[in-house]
Amino acid sequence: MEPVSLSNPFVVGRYVSDRYFCDRQSETEFLIKQVVNGRNVALISPRRMGKTGLIRHCFNRETLKRDYYTFFIDIYATTSLAEFVYLLGKAIYEELKPRKTAWTERFFQMIASLRVGFKLDPLTGEAGFDIGLGDIQTPRTTLDEIFAYLESADRPCLVAIDEFQQIGNYPEENVEALLRTAIQQCRQTQFIFSGSKRHLMNRMFNSVSRPFYQSAICMGLDPIPMDIYTDFSVRMFEERDRRIDVSAVEKVYRLFNGCTWFMQMMMNELFALTASGTCCGTDRLDEAWYNVIRAQEGSYKDLLSRLAPRQKIVLQAIAREGEAVGITSSAFMKKYNLPSASSVQSAVKPLLKSDLITQEGDAYRVYDYFFAEWLKRMY
């Protein structure tokens, strides 16, 4: 069923329906083809390029919607196997609870280690998932039980794990090998491993010495072509009695190098600034920039306050440069009054690890385009 029409069609940070989803036709067909033919997939691309939206879009296609149970977990914030297992169990239970099938009713019967969380609502008599992270006492046992439960389903299961490279940071030993062994034993459960740290994901799935070597079909996600995104944007405006100059959309596209989330954020604001029956031109871009940055200024200040002084000055220097090459060169350090090459190198490592900056070859830039603009304006 088509959801209620949105007042602003440029959706940010979530998937609503194919009506508000731009293109990705070939990627959708490719991903579904792999799943239908029993192959696991490693989806690798930079953050905010649209990986989550693509997965949700595929889950919403009739082929998968009809024939599979689909589950999605984001493990970006997890720091241990116990947290991973907790999120997986919770996602499965919450997805299945409304279905009320014989299989869903067996959740706590088969996952015995989670029975501590099995409680009945005194009013409705329905079971609830009322456990905390501390109730995961034996994560490996619970993981085995969850996989056994998925394998007992009355239709194939498809599990998407976002930011999968995070498992490489868990303190427990041999997590990759443990998960690879468990996944390898699955006969009717498939996986989409999504990740934004491309060097880590590529190493994980393409290095002979790693457990997940050649265990999945690797696919990337490039920017949506500019002409397609432009047509989409123009259509979204026109469907709501507004117009936008093609040149404005193209300029937004170039500002963010085709990165989906940032373009959508900017287009969302441009749409909000355009009254019914009027046209949005390039003259509105500066106002939209300002509004988006102002809305997030509080979080930017908080983020900056938690950085070490050296990290701050290096971050600010990279933001002002745009794309910074040769950041340990004497010319760059002199230009931005940086203390030494070693201090720059020591500052860059945590900035990369926290995704505040990103690296492409020898060039560094602040990952968040809006944050970068704020830094340039403030410093």
matplotlib code that plots the C-alpha trace (Angstrom):
import matplotlib.pyplot as plt

x = [0.0, 1.3, 2.1, 0.5, 2.0, 4.9, 4.8, 8.5, 9.5, 13.2, 13.5, 16.6, 18.0, 15.2, 13.4, 9.7, 8.8, 10.0, 8.0, 10.7, 13.6, 15.8, 17.0, 19.5, 17.6, 20.7, 22.0, 18.6, 18.4, 22.0, 21.5, 18.2, 19.7, 22.5, 20.1, 17.6, 20.5, 21.8, 24.8, 25.8, 26.7, 29.3, 28.0, 30.9, 30.8, 31.4, 29.0, 25.8, 26.0, 22.7, 23.6, 20.9, 18.3, 19.2, 18.9, 15.5, 14.4, 15.3, 13.6, 10.5, 10.6, 7.9, 10.4, 12.0, 9.0, 6.9, 9.5, 11.9, 11.9, 14.1, 16.1, 18.3, 20.8, 23.2, 26.3, 28.2, 27.9, 28.7, 31.9, 31.6, 30.2, 27.6, 26.3, 26.2, 24.2, 21.8, 21.0, 20.6, 18.2, 16.2, 15.9, 14.7, 12.1, 10.7, 10.4, 8.6, 6.4, 3.5, 3.4, 2.0, 3.0, 3.8, 7.4, 7.5, 5.9, 8.8, 11.4, 12.0, 11.5, 14.5, 16.6, 16.8, 19.5, 17.1, 14.2, 15.1, 13.5, 10.3, 7.5, 3.8, 2.0, -0.5, -3.2, -2.8, -1.2, 1.4, 5.1, 7.6, 11.4, 12.3, 16.0, 19.0, 22.5, 23.7, 21.4, 23.6, 25.8, 27.1, 27.1, 28.4, 25.7, 23.0, 24.4, 24.3, 20.7, 19.7, 21.2, 19.5, 16.2, 16.6, 17.4, 14.1, 12.0, 9.2, 10.8, 14.4, 15.8, 17.8, 19.9, 21.5, 24.3, 25.3, 28.8, 30.0, 33.7, 33.0, 33.4, 37.1, 37.3, 35.6, 37.9, 36.9, 39.3, 38.5, 35.1, 35.5, 36.2, 33.4, 30.8, 32.2, 31.8, 28.3, 27.3, 28.9, 26.6, 23.5, 21.4, 18.5, 19.7, 21.6, 23.5, 24.2, 27.4, 27.3, 30.3, 31.7, 35.3, 36.3, 39.9, 38.7, 35.9, 38.0, 40.7, 38.1, 36.5, 39.4, 42.4, 43.4, 44.3, 40.9, 38.0, 35.5, 37.7, 35.6, 32.5, 30.4, 29.9, 31.4, 29.5, 30.2, 27.8, 28.7, 27.0, 23.6, 24.3, 23.7, 21.1, 19.0, 19.1, 18.3, 15.3, 14.2, 14.5, 12.6, 9.8, 9.5, 9.1, 6.6, 4.4, 3.9, 3.2, 6.8, 9.7, 13.4, 16.1, 18.1, 21.2, 20.4, 20.1, 23.3, 25.2, 24.0, 25.2, 28.7, 28.9, 28.6, 30.2, 27.0, 26.9, 23.2, 22.5, 24.1, 22.2, 18.9, 19.5, 20.2, 17.2, 15.0, 15.9, 15.5, 12.1, 11.1, 12.2, 10.1, 6.5, 3.8, 3.6, 7.1, 10.5, 13.7, 16.9, 20.6, 20.1, 18.6, 21.6, 23.4, 20.3, 19.8, 23.5, 23.2, 19.9, 21.2, 24.5, 22.7, 20.3, 23.3, 25.6, 25.0, 26.2, 29.2, 30.2, 29.8, 31.8, 34.6, 34.7, 35.6, 38.6, 42.2, 43.7, 46.0, 43.1, 41.1, 43.8, 44.5, 40.8, 40.3, 43.3, 41.9, 38.4, 39.9, 41.9, 38.9, 41.0, 44.3, 47.3, 50.7, 49.5, 52.9, 54.7, 56.5, 54.3, 51.0, 52.2, 53.5, 50.2, 48.1, 50.6, 50.8, 53.6, 55.3, 54.8, 54.7, 51.9, 49.9, 50.3, 49.3, 46.2, 45.1, 44.8, 42.0, 40.3, 40.2, 39.1, 36.2, 35.2, 35.6, 37.9, 38.2, 41.1, 41.2, 44.7, 46.9, 44.0, 42.2, 38.9, 36.4, 33.8, 30.7, 30.4, 28.2, 30.6, 33.5, 31.6, 30.9, 34.5, 35.6, 33.0, 33.9, 37.7]
y = [0.0, 3.4, 5.6, 9.0, 11.5, 13.4, 17.2, 17.3, 14.6, 14.7, 12.1, 12.2, 9.3, 6.8, 4.8, 5.5, 3.9, 3.5, 6.7, 8.7, 6.6, 7.8, 5.3, 2.5, 0.3, -1.7, -2.0, -3.2, -5.8, -7.0, -7.3, -9.1, -11.5, -12.5, -13.1, -15.1, -17.2, -18.0, -15.7, -13.6, -10.0, -7.5, -4.0, -1.6, 2.2, 5.4, 6.4, 8.3, 7.1, 5.3, 1.7, 1.5, 2.9, 0.4, -2.5, -1.3, -0.7, -4.3, -5.6, -3.8, -5.4, -8.0, -10.8, -10.5, -9.3, -12.3, -15.1, -14.0, -12.9, -9.8, -8.3, -5.3, -4.3, -1.4, -2.4, 0.9, 1.7, -1.8, -2.6, -6.3, -9.6, -9.4, -6.1, -7.6, -10.6, -8.4, -6.2, -9.2, -10.9, -7.7, -6.9, -10.4, -10.5, -7.0, -7.7, -11.0, -10.1, -8.6, -11.6, -14.1, -17.3, -20.6, -20.0, -16.5, -18.0, -20.4, -17.5, -17.9, -21.7, -22.1, -19.3, -20.6, -18.2, -15.3, -16.7, -14.3, -11.7, -13.6, -11.8, -11.5, -8.2, -8.4, -6.6, -8.2, -11.5, -10.9, -11.7, -8.9, -8.6, -7.2, -7.9, -5.7, -6.0, -7.4, -10.4, -11.7, -13.9, -16.3, -14.5, -17.4, -19.7, -17.1, -16.5, -20.3, -20.4, -17.4, -18.9, -22.2, -20.4, -18.6, -21.9, -23.4, -20.7, -21.7, -19.5, -18.3, -15.5, -12.6, -10.7, -7.3, -6.2, -2.6, -1.3, -4.9, -3.9, -3.0, -6.7, -6.3, -3.9, -6.3, -7.3, -11.0, -13.3, -14.8, -13.1, -13.1, -16.9, -17.5, -15.6, -17.1, -20.6, -20.0, -18.3, -21.1, -23.6, -21.8, -23.5, -21.1, -17.9, -15.4, -12.3, -8.8, -7.4, -3.6, -1.4, 2.1, 1.5, 0.3, -0.6, -2.7, -4.3, -5.1, -6.6, -8.7, -10.2, -10.2, -11.2, -14.9, -14.9, -13.7, -16.0, -14.2, -14.5, -15.0, -15.7, -13.0, -11.2, -7.8, -4.8, -1.1, 1.9, 4.8, 8.2, 8.3, 9.9, 13.6, 13.6, 11.0, 12.8, 16.1, 14.6, 13.1, 16.4, 18.4, 15.8, 16.0, 19.7, 19.6, 17.0, 19.6, 22.6, 24.0, 24.3, 24.2, 25.3, 22.5, 24.5, 24.6, 20.8, 20.4, 22.8, 20.9, 17.7, 19.1, 20.6, 17.2, 15.1, 13.1, 11.9, 11.0, 12.0, 15.5, 16.2, 15.1, 17.3, 20.3, 19.6, 19.1, 22.6, 24.1, 22.6, 24.0, 27.5, 27.3, 28.4, 26.7, 28.1, 29.5, 28.5, 27.7, 29.1, 29.1, 32.3, 30.1, 28.0, 30.2, 30.5, 26.8, 26.2, 28.6, 27.0, 23.5, 24.4, 26.5, 23.6, 21.4, 24.0, 22.8, 19.3, 20.7, 22.7, 19.7, 17.5, 20.0, 20.5, 16.7, 16.9, 17.3, 20.7, 19.2, 17.3, 20.6, 22.6, 19.8, 19.3, 23.0, 23.2, 20.3, 22.0, 25.3, 23.5, 21.5, 18.6, 18.6, 16.9, 16.8, 17.6, 16.8, 19.0, 22.2, 24.2, 22.9, 23.2, 26.7, 27.8, 26.7, 27.2, 23.5, 22.6, 19.5, 16.6, 14.1, 16.0, 16.2, 12.4, 11.6, 13.9, 12.4, 8.8, 9.4, 11.8, 9.0, 6.4, 8.5, 9.3, 13.0, 13.0, 10.7, 9.8, 9.2, 8.4, 11.2, 13.6, 14.2, 16.1, 16.6, 13.8, 15.9, 18.6, 20.8, 20.4, 21.4, 24.5, 25.4, 25.1, 27.3, 30.0, 29.9, 29.5]
z = [0.0, -1.0, 2.1, 2.6, 0.3, 1.9, 2.0, 1.3, -1.2, -0.6, 2.1, 4.3, 6.3, 5.8, 3.2, 2.6, -0.7, -4.3, -5.1, -3.2, -4.2, -7.1, -9.7, -8.6, -11.1, -12.2, -8.6, -7.4, -10.1, -9.5, -5.7, -6.0, -8.6, -6.2, -3.4, -5.5, -6.7, -3.2, -3.0, -0.1, -1.0, 0.3, -0.5, -0.2, -0.7, 1.2, 3.9, 3.0, -0.6, -0.2, 0.8, 3.5, 1.1, -1.6, 0.8, 2.1, -1.5, -2.4, 0.7, -0.5, -4.0, -4.4, -5.2, -1.7, 0.2, -0.9, -0.6, 2.2, 5.8, 5.8, 8.7, 8.9, 11.7, 11.9, 14.0, 13.6, 17.3, 18.6, 20.4, 21.2, 20.1, 22.9, 21.5, 18.0, 19.2, 21.2, 18.2, 16.0, 18.3, 19.0, 15.3, 14.4, 17.2, 16.5, 12.8, 13.4, 16.4, 14.3, 12.0, 14.6, 12.8, 14.4, 13.6, 15.3, 18.4, 18.8, 19.1, 22.9, 22.8, 20.4, 21.7, 25.2, 26.4, 25.9, 27.9, 30.7, 28.4, 27.8, 29.6, 28.9, 28.8, 31.7, 29.6, 26.1, 27.0, 24.3, 24.7, 24.8, 24.2, 27.6, 28.0, 28.3, 26.9, 30.3, 29.8, 27.0, 29.2, 26.5, 23.2, 21.2, 22.5, 21.8, 18.3, 17.5, 18.8, 16.7, 13.5, 14.3, 14.7, 11.3, 9.7, 11.0, 9.3, 7.0, 4.2, 3.5, 5.7, 4.4, 7.0, 6.1, 8.5, 8.0, 8.8, 8.9, 9.2, 12.8, 13.8, 13.2, 16.3, 18.8, 21.7, 21.5, 19.7, 16.3, 15.8, 12.0, 12.0, 14.4, 12.3, 9.0, 10.4, 11.6, 8.3, 6.2, 7.9, 7.0, 4.2, 3.9, 5.4, 3.3, 4.2, 2.9, 4.4, 4.0, 4.9, 4.4, 5.3, 1.9, 2.7, 5.6, 3.8, 0.7, 2.9, 4.8, 1.7, -0.7, 1.4, 1.2, 4.9, 6.1, 7.1, 4.8, 1.7, -1.4, 0.8, -0.9, -4.2, -3.8, -5.3, -5.1, -5.2, -7.3, -7.3, -9.1, -12.6, -12.6, -15.4, -13.6, -10.2, -12.0, -13.7, -10.3, -8.6, -11.3, -11.2, -7.4, -7.6, -10.5, -8.8, -6.0, -8.2, -7.9, -10.3, -10.0, -12.5, -13.8, -13.2, -9.5, -9.2, -11.2, -8.9, -5.8, -7.5, -8.1, -4.6, -3.0, -5.8, -6.2, -2.6, -2.1, 1.6, 1.2, -2.0, -0.5, 2.5, 0.3, -2.0, 1.0, 2.2, -1.3, -1.6, 1.8, 0.7, -2.5, -2.3, -4.3, -7.9, -7.8, -9.2, -7.2, -8.8, -8.0, -6.0, -3.2, -2.7, -0.2, 2.0, 1.9, 2.8, 5.7, 7.0, 6.9, 8.7, 11.3, 12.1, 13.0, 14.5, 18.1, 17.2, 15.4, 18.4, 20.7, 18.3, 18.1, 21.9, 22.3, 20.1, 21.2, 20.3, 17.7, 16.1, 15.9, 14.1, 11.6, 11.0, 10.5, 8.1, 6.0, 5.9, 4.7, 2.0, 0.7, -0.6, 1.2, -0.4, 1.2, 4.7, 6.2, 3.7, 4.9, 2.5, 4.0, 7.6, 7.1, 5.3, 8.3, 11.1, 12.0, 14.5, 12.9, 10.5, 13.4, 15.2, 12.0, 11.5, 15.1, 14.7, 11.4, 12.7, 15.2, 12.7, 10.1, 12.7, 13.8, 10.2, 10.6, 7.6, 4.7, 2.5, -1.3, -2.4, -1.1, -0.6, 2.7, 3.2, 5.9, 5.4, 6.2, 3.6, 5.9, 8.8, 6.5, 5.4, 9.0, 9.9, 7.0, 8.0, 11.7, 11.5]

ax = plt.figure().add_subplot(projection="3d")
ax.plot(x, y, z, "-o")
ax.set_aspect("equal")
plt.show()
